[in-house]
């Protein structure tokens, strides 16, 4: 995949976590799962055995990460 910012080739990989991975429009006062934030987007649901993992592309030049969510 080519970086939409600089046009260079991006590296493919994953972002892993022992917790749910989600995006929220702002940081909460306390840590909470996405279900407690009405505007949260779940990037990868938590699995007790596997943790969470989402595929991503990384641009070393721009220091940007691109994630497609909702992909099975």
ABEGO torsion letter per residue (X at the ends): XBBAAAGBBBBBBBBBBABBBBBBABBBABBBBAAABAABBBABBBBAAAEBBBBBBBBAAAGBBBBBBGBX
